[in-house]
Amino acid sequence: MHLPEAVGWENTSEIVHMSSDKEYAAVAIVFCDDKLVVEKRTTSKDDPWSGQFSLPGGHYTEGDEILKSTAIRETFEETGIDLKRNAKYLGHFGPFVPGNRQNMQVYAYVFEIPKLVSFVPSSESEYLTWLELSELERSEEFMGISYKFKQGIIWGLTARVISKFLELSKHRTK
């Protein structure tokens, strides 16, 4: 899938206006040739999303210039993909609020890379994969929207982000 320049993103600027009374996080939708990067998070008692399938991303820190920088930094830390050098930024959308963190807003930043690259996984990921979008089977049986694929189930906030991405890109799954 190659997305055109203007595909209906809610905001193509790089800035999200953040307030001091909320937590913020960013995820990256990194895609190439109808595939996107998905990770299975390492099991850890300190991670509320431990063991789940997710997009690369994490919490905003004061060292991040803007929230887009969080998505870029976390993607590099978790996958080894350098979005500053190897990707075309297409925009962002959100916010999404995790069910277990009502005071947090998560934004999704969309990047297209020209060719599939190998991963340099971190200790945060049990494994990383290039997931073929055609492999996703949408379901609404498991805690709202979910996507089944051969490695498991994507659900919760990640499923909502992917659903919005597919809607905005007009890509359909099974």
VOBA-809087 format. One record per residue (C-alpha): y, z, x. Coordinates in steps of 0.001 Angstrom, whole numbers, padded with zeros to 6 digits, always signed. Layout:
! VOBA-809087
YZX/...
END
This chain:
! VOBA-809087
+000000+000000+000000/+003383-000869+001333/+006185+000782-000589/+009433-001111-001006/+012714+000326+000239/+013707+001665-003174/+010664+002901-005015/+012297+005424-007309/+012464+008470-005063/+014543+011187-006601/+016598+011544-003448/+016703+009315-000402/+019158+011507+001510/+017769+013911+004058/+019538+017026+002782/+018220+019686+000413/+020797+022329-000435/+019127+025681+000129/+020182+029091-001162/+019637+032328+000714/+017719+033950-002151/+014732+031550-001992/+012008+030591+000466/+011590+026923+001340/+008766+024787+002629/+008185+021105+003221/+005124+018880+003204/+004791+015383+004596/+003179+012498+002812/+002168+010350+005773/+000631+007089+004660/-000555+003806+006107/-002543+000990+004491/-003407+002821+001245/-004416+005950+003163/-002711+009297+003516/-003189+012265+005817/-005007+015209+004233/-006165+018345+005968/-008571+021100+005087/-006902+024337+006077/-008773+026749+008308/-010085+029842+006531/-007852+032812+007341/-007130+036083+005556/-003416+035641+006411/-003092+032230+004704/-002805+032209+000889/-003903+028532+000899/-006759+029072+003346/-009727+026720+003003/-007878+024355+000651/-007089+020683+001051/-003396+020101+001657/-000763+017826+003107/+000693+018684+006517/+003578+021086+006125/+004813+024640+006170/+007684+027081+005922/+011269+026305+006845/+012473+028312+009839/+016001+028826+011122/+015177+026601+014098/+014757+023626+011753/+018006+021699+011402/+017225+020624+007818/+014163+020856+005570/+013085+017328+006565/+012850+018706+010121/+010304+021241+008838/+008064+018438+007541/+008368+016567+010845/+007709+019672+012994/+004772+020904+010926/+003172+017444+010835/+003350+017215+014624/+001995+020763+015067/-000901+020227+012634/-001843+016583+013294/-000207+015399+016533/+001603+012613+014625/+005198+012267+015842/+007127+011184+012754/+010423+011048+014673/+009144+008186+016794/+006413+006496+014797/+007397+006510+011135/+009760+005076+008580/+011331+007754+006372/+011431+006745+002687/+012883+009804+000970/+011874+013083-000600/+011187+014609-003988/+010708+018043-005487/+011008+020941-005740/+007533+022220-006540/+006881+025937-007020/+003495+027297-005866/+001665+029347-008479/+001307+032226-006017/+004897+032120-004670/+007379+031915-007527/+010368+032375-005201/+009437+029371-003028/+010515+025759-003393/+008466+023050-001706/+009769+019525-001127/+007692+016478-000215/+008993+014061+002439/+007513+010569+002502/+006847+008676+005736/+005130+005344+006314/+003575+004605+009679/+002723+001070+010818/-000876+001724+011935/-003541+004384+011674/-003445+006846+014533/-005853+009460+015850/-005240+013124+015159/-004671+015981+017563/-005764+018820+015272/-004465+022365+015517/-006181+025660+014846/-004573+025585+011361/-006826+022705+010271/-010580+022818+009820/-010394+019030+009822/-008018+016140+009187/-008726+012811+007553/-007132+009558+006503/-007908+009658+002787/-008240+006304+001031/-006167+006559-002174/-008781+004542-004070/-011294+007374-003392/-009274+009846-005468/-010684+010555-008904/-008086+012217-011111/-009240+015069-013296/-007553+017627-015477/-010550+019965-015779/-009867+022251-012835/-006692+024339-013137/-004491+021431-014250/-004357+018164-012336/-006876+017806-009547/-008313+014993-007476/-011974+014787-006575/-013094+012886-003507/-016233+012943-001379/-015098+015906+000778/-014034+018149-002100/-011236+018794-004573/-007477+018687-004112/-005830+020981-006642/-002767+023142-007246/+000540+022283-005621/-000978+019580-003395/-002442+017803-006444/+000923+017978-008216/+002697+016508-005165/+000155+013697-004817/+000363+012987-008564/+004153+012643-008362/+003854+010434-005262/+001378+008148-007038/+003649+008006-010079/+006692+007132-007978/+004791+004526-005982/+003102+003113-009074/-000279+003441-007329/-003212+004197-009594/-006388+006103-008835/-009759+005939-010596/
END
